[in-house]
Amino acid sequence: MNAIFSRLDGKERRTLERLGLVVLLLLAIGFLLMLVEKSAYRDARDSLETAQARRLSIEKSRAAEREDRRRWQDAERDLESLKGMSFYDEKTIYRSLRLDLQKIFNESGVNVPEIRYGYSDAEKGRIKEVVVAFDYTGGYADLKRFLGVVESFPKFLFVEKIDFLKTQEGSGVLHFKVTLAAYYEI
């Protein structure tokens, strides 16, 4: 290779040296540009990954919100159907409640001489409560049967309290006071 350079005159050598310097300079600039582009590529890739993670998070959040909305709509439909079937009507509650209590007493075999009605001050939105109380004397099996009938009754009628007034040991006879709550919509 030196033999080739030795045949070149001074002007040709300078031109070749300059050309070599230009090539080296272009290679150095190309290398620097490559480093800059590589850094820009990494930044763009990181930004894309962050955006994709954010998008996935938003999609999950939207799916959860759609599921919540669907559950609330189901609950609303359930409540509307319950209102029609399970709540007493404000205008006919006393008549309907008396008839329902009679059905419950007949079905459970409980005989109640006196029923007391009370009104609760607790108003929860558009729902009000009527309290029904009575004393009963009977066996544990009668109480259990009565509670089963009340539990399976389709209207909102709940056992609020059972107070055992006195029990006779060995006799199997219980004296208790039952308090029921019925609900109606205003």
DRENPA-3360 file (N, C-alpha, C; in nm, 2 decimals, always signed):
BEGIN
1 = MNAIFSRL = +0.08/-0.12/+0.00/+0.00/+0.00/+0.00/+0.09/+0.13/+0.00 ~ +0.20/+0.12/+0.07/+0.29/+0.23/+0.07/+0.35/+0.26/-0.07 ~ +0.36/+0.15/-0.15/+0.41/+0.17/-0.28/+0.32/+0.25/-0.37 ~ +0.19/+0.24/-0.34/+0.09/+0.31/-0.42/+0.10/+0.46/-0.37 ~ +0.11/+0.48/-0.24/+0.12/+0.62/-0.19/+0.25/+0.69/-0.24 ~ +0.35/+0.61/-0.25/+0.48/+0.67/-0.29/+0.48/+0.72/-0.44 ~ +0.39/+0.67/-0.52/+0.38/+0.71/-0.66/+0.30/+0.83/-0.68 ~ +0.22/+0.87/-0.57/+0.14/+0.99/-0.58/+0.22/+1.11/-0.56;
9 = DGKERRTL = +0.19/+1.22/-0.63/+0.26/+1.35/-0.60/+0.20/+1.42/-0.48 ~ +0.25/+1.53/-0.44/+0.21/+1.61/-0.32/+0.07/+1.65/-0.33 ~ +0.02/+1.70/-0.45/-0.11/+1.75/-0.46/-0.21/+1.63/-0.44 ~ -0.18/+1.52/-0.50/-0.27/+1.41/-0.49/-0.28/+1.35/-0.35 ~ -0.16/+1.36/-0.28/-0.16/+1.31/-0.14/-0.25/+1.40/-0.05 ~ -0.23/+1.53/-0.07/-0.31/+1.62/+0.01/-0.46/+1.60/-0.02 ~ -0.49/+1.58/-0.15/-0.63/+1.56/-0.18/-0.68/+1.43/-0.12 ~ -0.60/+1.33/-0.12/-0.64/+1.20/-0.06/-0.65/+1.21/+0.09;
17 = ERLGLVVL = -0.56/+1.29/+0.15/-0.56/+1.31/+0.30/-0.69/+1.39/+0.33 ~ -0.72/+1.49/+0.25/-0.84/+1.57/+0.28/-0.97/+1.48/+0.26 ~ -0.96/+1.40/+0.16/-1.08/+1.31/+0.14/-1.09/+1.21/+0.25 ~ -0.98/+1.16/+0.30/-0.98/+1.07/+0.42/-1.03/+1.14/+0.54 ~ -0.99/+1.27/+0.56/-1.04/+1.34/+0.68/-1.19/+1.37/+0.66 ~ -1.24/+1.40/+0.54/-1.38/+1.42/+0.52/-1.46/+1.29/+0.55 ~ -1.40/+1.18/+0.51/-1.47/+1.05/+0.53/-1.47/+1.02/+0.69 ~ -1.36/+1.05/+0.75/-1.36/+1.03/+0.90/-1.46/+1.12/+0.97;
25 = LLLAIGFL = -1.46/+1.25/+0.92/-1.55/+1.34/+0.98/-1.70/+1.30/+0.96 ~ -1.73/+1.25/+0.84/-1.86/+1.20/+0.81/-1.90/+1.08/+0.89 ~ -1.80/+0.99/+0.91/-1.82/+0.87/+1.00/-1.85/+0.92/+1.14 ~ -1.77/+1.02/+1.19/-1.79/+1.07/+1.33/-1.93/+1.13/+1.34 ~ -1.97/+1.21/+1.24/-2.10/+1.28/+1.25/-2.21/+1.17/+1.24 ~ -2.19/+1.07/+1.16/-2.29/+0.96/+1.15/-2.30/+0.89/+1.28 ~ -2.19/+0.86/+1.34/-2.19/+0.79/+1.48/-2.26/+0.88/+1.58 ~ -2.24/+1.01/+1.58/-2.30/+1.10/+1.68/-2.46/+1.10/+1.65;
33 = LMLVEKSA = -2.49/+1.11/+1.52/-2.63/+1.11/+1.48/-2.70/+0.97/+1.53 ~ -2.62/+0.87/+1.51/-2.68/+0.74/+1.55/-2.70/+0.73/+1.70 ~ -2.61/+0.79/+1.78/-2.63/+0.80/+1.93/-2.75/+0.88/+1.96 ~ -2.77/+1.00/+1.90/-2.88/+1.08/+1.92/-3.01/+1.01/+1.88 ~ -3.02/+0.95/+1.77/-3.14/+0.88/+1.73/-3.17/+0.76/+1.82 ~ -3.06/+0.69/+1.87/-3.08/+0.58/+1.96/-3.15/+0.63/+2.09 ~ -3.10/+0.74/+2.14/-3.16/+0.80/+2.26/-3.30/+0.84/+2.23 ~ -3.33/+0.90/+2.12/-3.46/+0.95/+2.08/-3.55/+0.82/+2.07;
41 = YRDARDSL = -3.50/+0.72/+2.01/-3.58/+0.59/+2.00/-3.62/+0.54/+2.14 ~ -3.52/+0.53/+2.23/-3.55/+0.48/+2.37/-3.65/+0.57/+2.43 ~ -3.64/+0.70/+2.42/-3.74/+0.79/+2.48/-3.88/+0.77/+2.42 ~ -3.89/+0.75/+2.29/-4.01/+0.73/+2.22/-4.07/+0.59/+2.27 ~ -3.98/+0.49/+2.28/-4.03/+0.36/+2.32/-4.08/+0.36/+2.47 ~ -4.01/+0.43/+2.56/-4.05/+0.44/+2.70/-4.18/+0.52/+2.70 ~ -4.20/+0.62/+2.62/-4.32/+0.70/+2.62/-4.44/+0.61/+2.57 ~ -4.41/+0.53/+2.47/-4.51/+0.44/+2.42/-4.56/+0.34/+2.52;
49 = ETAQARRL = -4.46/+0.28/+2.59/-4.49/+0.19/+2.70/-4.57/+0.25/+2.81 ~ -4.54/+0.37/+2.85/-4.61/+0.44/+2.95/-4.75/+0.47/+2.90 ~ -4.77/+0.51/+2.78/-4.90/+0.54/+2.72/-4.98/+0.41/+2.71 ~ -4.92/+0.30/+2.68/-4.99/+0.17/+2.67/-5.04/+0.13/+2.81 ~ -4.95/+0.14/+2.91/-4.99/+0.11/+3.04/-5.10/+0.20/+3.09 ~ -5.10/+0.32/+3.06/-5.21/+0.42/+3.10/-5.34/+0.38/+3.03 ~ -5.33/+0.34/+2.90/-5.44/+0.30/+2.83/-5.50/+0.17/+2.89 ~ -5.42/+0.08/+2.92/-5.47/-0.05/+2.99/-5.54/-0.02/+3.12;
57 = SIEKSRAA = -5.48/+0.07/+3.19/-5.53/+0.11/+3.32/-5.67/+0.18/+3.30 ~ -5.68/+0.26/+3.20/-5.81/+0.33/+3.17/-5.91/+0.23/+3.13 ~ -5.87/+0.14/+3.04/-5.96/+0.03/+3.00/-6.02/-0.05/+3.11 ~ -5.93/-0.09/+3.21/-5.97/-0.16/+3.32/-6.07/-0.08/+3.41 ~ -6.03/+0.05/+3.43/-6.12/+0.14/+3.50/-6.26/+0.15/+3.44 ~ -6.26/+0.16/+3.31/-6.39/+0.17/+3.23/-6.47/+0.05/+3.25 ~ -6.40/-0.07/+3.23/-6.47/-0.20/+3.25/-6.53/-0.21/+3.39 ~ -6.45/-0.17/+3.49/-6.50/-0.17/+3.63/-6.62/-0.08/+3.64;
65 = EREDRRRW = -6.61/+0.04/+3.58/-6.72/+0.14/+3.59/-6.85/+0.08/+3.52 ~ -6.83/+0.02/+3.40/-6.94/-0.04/+3.33/-7.01/-0.15/+3.42 ~ -6.92/-0.23/+3.48/-6.97/-0.34/+3.57/-7.05/-0.28/+3.69 ~ -6.99/-0.18/+3.75/-7.06/-0.11/+3.86/-7.20/-0.05/+3.81 ~ -7.20/+0.01/+3.70/-7.32/+0.07/+3.64/-7.42/-0.04/+3.62 ~ -7.38/-0.15/+3.56/-7.47/-0.26/+3.53/-7.53/-0.32/+3.67 ~ -7.44/-0.33/+3.77/-7.49/-0.38/+3.90/-7.59/-0.28/+3.96 ~ -7.56/-0.15/+3.95/-7.66/-0.05/+4.00/-7.79/-0.06/+3.93;
73 = QDAERDLE = -7.78/-0.08/+3.79/-7.91/-0.09/+3.72/-7.98/-0.22/+3.76 ~ -7.91/-0.33/+3.78/-7.98/-0.45/+3.82/-8.04/-0.43/+3.96 ~ -7.97/-0.36/+4.05/-8.02/-0.33/+4.18/-8.15/-0.24/+4.17 ~ -8.14/-0.14/+4.08/-8.26/-0.06/+4.06/-8.38/-0.14/+4.01 ~ -8.36/-0.23/+3.92/-8.47/-0.31/+3.87/-8.52/-0.40/+3.98 ~ -8.43/-0.46/+4.06/-8.47/-0.54/+4.17/-8.55/-0.46/+4.27 ~ -8.51/-0.34/+4.30/-8.58/-0.26/+4.40/-8.72/-0.22/+4.34 ~ -8.73/-0.19/+4.22/-8.86/-0.16/+4.16/-8.95/-0.28/+4.17;
81 = SLKGMSFY = -8.90/-0.40/+4.14/-8.98/-0.52/+4.15/-9.02/-0.55/+4.29 ~ -8.92/-0.52/+4.39/-8.95/-0.54/+4.53/-9.06/-0.44/+4.58 ~ -9.05/-0.32/+4.53/-9.15/-0.22/+4.57/-9.29/-0.27/+4.54 ~ -9.31/-0.32/+4.42/-9.44/-0.37/+4.39/-9.49/-0.49/+4.46 ~ -9.39/-0.58/+4.49/-9.43/-0.71/+4.56/-9.41/-0.71/+4.71 ~ -9.31/-0.64/+4.76/-9.27/-0.66/+4.90/-9.31/-0.55/+4.99 ~ -9.32/-0.43/+4.94/-9.36/-0.32/+5.03/-9.52/-0.32/+5.04 ~ -9.57/-0.28/+5.15/-9.71/-0.25/+5.16/-9.74/-0.12/+5.10;
89 = DEKTIYRS = -9.87/-0.11/+5.05/-9.92/+0.02/+5.00/-9.96/+0.11/+5.11 ~ -9.92/+0.24/+5.11/-9.95/+0.33/+5.22/-10.10/+0.34/+5.25 ~ -10.19/+0.33/+5.14/-10.33/+0.35/+5.16/-10.40/+0.23/+5.22 ~ -10.34/+0.11/+5.19/-10.41/-0.01/+5.24/-10.33/-0.10/+5.34 ~ -10.22/-0.04/+5.39/-10.13/-0.11/+5.48/-10.20/-0.18/+5.59 ~ -10.29/-0.11/+5.66/-10.34/-0.17/+5.79/-10.43/-0.29/+5.75 ~ -10.51/-0.27/+5.65/-10.60/-0.38/+5.61/-10.52/-0.50/+5.56 ~ -10.42/-0.47/+5.47/-10.34/-0.58/+5.42/-10.25/-0.64/+5.52;
97 = LRLDLQKI = -10.20/-0.56/+5.62/-10.12/-0.62/+5.72/-10.20/-0.71/+5.81 ~ -10.32/-0.67/+5.85/-10.41/-0.76/+5.93/-10.43/-0.89/+5.86 ~ -10.46/-0.88/+5.73/-10.49/-1.00/+5.66/-10.37/-1.09/+5.65 ~ -10.25/-1.03/+5.62/-10.13/-1.11/+5.62/-10.09/-1.17/+5.75 ~ -10.11/-1.10/+5.86/-10.09/-1.15/+5.99/-10.18/-1.27/+6.02 ~ -10.30/-1.26/+5.98/-10.40/-1.37/+6.00/-10.35/-1.49/+5.92 ~ -10.30/-1.47/+5.80/-10.25/-1.58/+5.71/-10.13/-1.65/+5.79 ~ -10.04/-1.56/+5.84/-9.92/-1.62/+5.90/-9.96/-1.69/+6.03;
105 = FNESGVNV = -10.06/-1.64/+6.11/-10.10/-1.71/+6.23/-10.17/-1.84/+6.20 ~ -10.25/-1.84/+6.09/-10.32/-1.96/+6.05/-10.22/-2.07/+6.00 ~ -10.13/-2.02/+5.92/-10.03/-2.12/+5.86/-9.94/-2.18/+5.97 ~ -9.90/-2.10/+6.07/-9.81/-2.15/+6.17/-9.88/-2.21/+6.29 ~ -10.01/-2.20/+6.29/-10.09/-2.26/+6.40/-10.08/-2.18/+6.53 ~ -10.05/-2.05/+6.52/-10.03/-1.97/+6.64/-10.17/-1.89/+6.66 ~ -10.21/-1.89/+6.79/-10.34/-1.82/+6.82/-10.30/-1.70/+6.91 ~ -10.33/-1.58/+6.86/-10.29/-1.46/+6.93/-10.42/-1.38/+6.97;
113 = PEIRYGYS = -10.44/-1.36/+7.09/-10.56/-1.29/+7.14/-10.56/-1.14/+7.11 ~ -10.45/-1.08/+7.12/-10.44/-0.93/+7.11/-10.32/-0.89/+7.03 ~ -10.34/-0.80/+6.93/-10.23/-0.75/+6.85/-10.22/-0.60/+6.88 ~ -10.10/-0.54/+6.90/-10.08/-0.40/+6.92/-10.00/-0.35/+6.81 ~ -10.05/-0.23/+6.75/-9.98/-0.17/+6.64/-9.92/-0.04/+6.69 ~ -9.80/-0.01/+6.64/-9.73/+0.11/+6.67/-9.67/+0.17/+6.55 ~ -9.62/+0.29/+6.56/-9.57/+0.36/+6.44/-9.43/+0.40/+6.48 ~ -9.34/+0.38/+6.39/-9.20/+0.42/+6.42/-9.18/+0.56/+6.37;
121 = DAEKGRIK = -9.10/+0.63/+6.44/-9.06/+0.77/+6.40/-8.95/+0.76/+6.30 ~ -8.88/+0.65/+6.29/-8.77/+0.64/+6.20/-8.82/+0.63/+6.05 ~ -8.80/+0.74/+5.98/-8.84/+0.75/+5.84/-8.71/+0.74/+5.76 ~ -8.70/+0.64/+5.68/-8.58/+0.63/+5.60/-8.61/+0.66/+5.45 ~ -8.60/+0.78/+5.41/-8.63/+0.82/+5.28/-8.78/+0.82/+5.26 ~ -8.82/+0.74/+5.17/-8.97/+0.73/+5.14/-9.02/+0.60/+5.20 ~ -8.96/+0.54/+5.29/-9.00/+0.41/+5.35/-9.04/+0.44/+5.50 ~ -9.15/+0.39/+5.54/-9.19/+0.41/+5.68/-9.22/+0.27/+5.74;
129 = EVVVAFDY = -9.22/+0.26/+5.87/-9.23/+0.14/+5.94/-9.35/+0.14/+6.03 ~ -9.42/+0.02/+6.03/-9.53/+0.00/+6.13/-9.49/-0.12/+6.21 ~ -9.50/-0.10/+6.35/-9.45/-0.21/+6.44/-9.58/-0.28/+6.49 ~ -9.57/-0.41/+6.49/-9.68/-0.50/+6.54/-9.62/-0.58/+6.66 ~ -9.69/-0.58/+6.77/-9.64/-0.66/+6.89/-9.76/-0.74/+6.94 ~ -9.72/-0.86/+6.99/-9.82/-0.94/+7.05/-9.75/-1.04/+7.15 ~ -9.83/-1.09/+7.25/-9.78/-1.18/+7.35/-9.83/-1.32/+7.30 ~ -9.74/-1.42/+7.33/-9.78/-1.56/+7.29/-9.73/-1.65/+7.40;
137 = TGGYADLK = -9.81/-1.75/+7.42/-9.77/-1.86/+7.51/-9.78/-1.99/+7.43 ~ -9.67/-2.06/+7.43/-9.66/-2.19/+7.35/-9.53/-2.25/+7.36 ~ -9.51/-2.36/+7.28/-9.38/-2.43/+7.29/-9.28/-2.38/+7.19 ~ -9.16/-2.43/+7.20/-9.05/-2.39/+7.12/-9.08/-2.42/+6.97 ~ -9.14/-2.54/+6.95/-9.17/-2.58/+6.81/-9.27/-2.48/+6.75 ~ -9.36/-2.43/+6.82/-9.46/-2.33/+6.77/-9.38/-2.21/+6.73 ~ -9.29/-2.16/+6.82/-9.21/-2.04/+6.79/-9.13/-2.06/+6.66 ~ -9.07/-2.18/+6.65/-8.98/-2.21/+6.54/-9.07/-2.21/+6.41;
145 = RFLGVVES = -9.18/-2.27/+6.41/-9.27/-2.28/+6.30/-9.32/-2.13/+6.26 ~ -9.35/-2.05/+6.36/-9.40/-1.92/+6.33/-9.29/-1.84/+6.27 ~ -9.16/-1.85/+6.32/-9.05/-1.77/+6.26/-9.02/-1.82/+6.12 ~ -9.04/-1.95/+6.09/-9.02/-2.00/+5.95/-9.12/-1.94/+5.86 ~ -9.24/-1.93/+5.90/-9.35/-1.87/+5.82/-9.32/-1.72/+5.79 ~ -9.28/-1.65/+5.89/-9.25/-1.51/+5.88/-9.14/-1.49/+5.78 ~ -9.03/-1.57/+5.80/-8.91/-1.56/+5.72/-8.94/-1.58/+5.57 ~ -9.03/-1.67/+5.54/-9.06/-1.71/+5.40/-9.17/-1.62/+5.34;
153 = FPKFLFVE = -9.23/-1.53/+5.42/-9.34/-1.45/+5.37/-9.29/-1.35/+5.27 ~ -9.36/-1.33/+5.16/-9.31/-1.24/+5.05/-9.30/-1.09/+5.08 ~ -9.38/-1.05/+5.17/-9.38/-0.90/+5.20/-9.26/-0.87/+5.30 ~ -9.22/-0.74/+5.31/-9.12/-0.70/+5.40/-9.18/-0.70/+5.54 ~ -9.17/-0.81/+5.61/-9.22/-0.82/+5.74/-9.11/-0.89/+5.82 ~ -9.05/-0.82/+5.92/-8.94/-0.88/+5.98/-8.96/-0.89/+6.13 ~ -8.90/-0.99/+6.19/-8.90/-1.01/+6.34/-8.80/-0.91/+6.39 ~ -8.84/-0.81/+6.47/-8.75/-0.71/+6.52/-8.70/-0.76/+6.66;
161 = KIDFLKTQ = -8.79/-0.82/+6.74/-8.74/-0.86/+6.87/-8.83/-0.97/+6.93 ~ -8.77/-1.06/+7.00/-8.85/-1.16/+7.08/-8.80/-1.15/+7.22 ~ -8.89/-1.11/+7.31/-8.86/-1.10/+7.46/-8.93/-1.22/+7.53 ~ -8.85/-1.30/+7.59/-8.91/-1.41/+7.67/-8.95/-1.36/+7.81 ~ -9.08/-1.36/+7.83/-9.13/-1.30/+7.95/-9.11/-1.39/+8.07 ~ -9.15/-1.51/+8.06/-9.12/-1.61/+8.17/-9.13/-1.75/+8.11 ~ -9.05/-1.84/+8.17/-9.05/-1.98/+8.12/-9.07/-2.06/+8.24 ~ -9.14/-2.17/+8.22/-9.17/-2.27/+8.33/-9.08/-2.39/+8.31;
169 = EGSGVLHF = -8.99/-2.41/+8.40/-8.89/-2.52/+8.38/-8.96/-2.65/+8.37 ~ -8.92/-2.73/+8.28/-8.97/-2.86/+8.27/-9.11/-2.87/+8.20 ~ -9.18/-2.76/+8.18/-9.31/-2.77/+8.12/-9.31/-2.75/+7.97 ~ -9.20/-2.69/+7.92/-9.19/-2.67/+7.77/-9.27/-2.56/+7.72 ~ -9.34/-2.49/+7.82/-9.42/-2.37/+7.78/-9.34/-2.25/+7.79 ~ -9.34/-2.17/+7.68/-9.27/-2.04/+7.68/-9.37/-1.92/+7.67 ~ -9.34/-1.82/+7.74/-9.42/-1.69/+7.74/-9.33/-1.59/+7.68 ~ -9.37/-1.54/+7.56/-9.28/-1.44/+7.50/-9.36/-1.33/+7.43;
177 = KVTLAAYY = -9.29/-1.22/+7.40/-9.35/-1.11/+7.33/-9.28/-1.09/+7.20 ~ -9.35/-1.09/+7.09/-9.29/-1.08/+6.96/-9.32/-0.94/+6.90 ~ -9.21/-0.88/+6.84/-9.23/-0.75/+6.78/-9.19/-0.77/+6.63 ~ -9.29/-0.74/+6.54/-9.26/-0.75/+6.40/-9.26/-0.61/+6.34 ~ -9.19/-0.59/+6.23/-9.19/-0.46/+6.16/-9.24/-0.48/+6.02 ~ -9.33/-0.40/+5.97/-9.37/-0.40/+5.83/-9.34/-0.27/+5.77 ~ -9.31/-0.27/+5.64/-9.26/-0.15/+5.57/-9.35/-0.11/+5.46 ~ -9.37/+0.02/+5.44/-9.45/+0.07/+5.33/-9.39/+0.19/+5.27;
185 = EI = -9.42/+0.21/+5.15/-9.36/+0.33/+5.08/-9.46/+0.44/+5.08 ~ -9.40/+0.56/+5.10/-9.49/+0.68/+5.10/-9.51/+0.73/+4.96;
% end
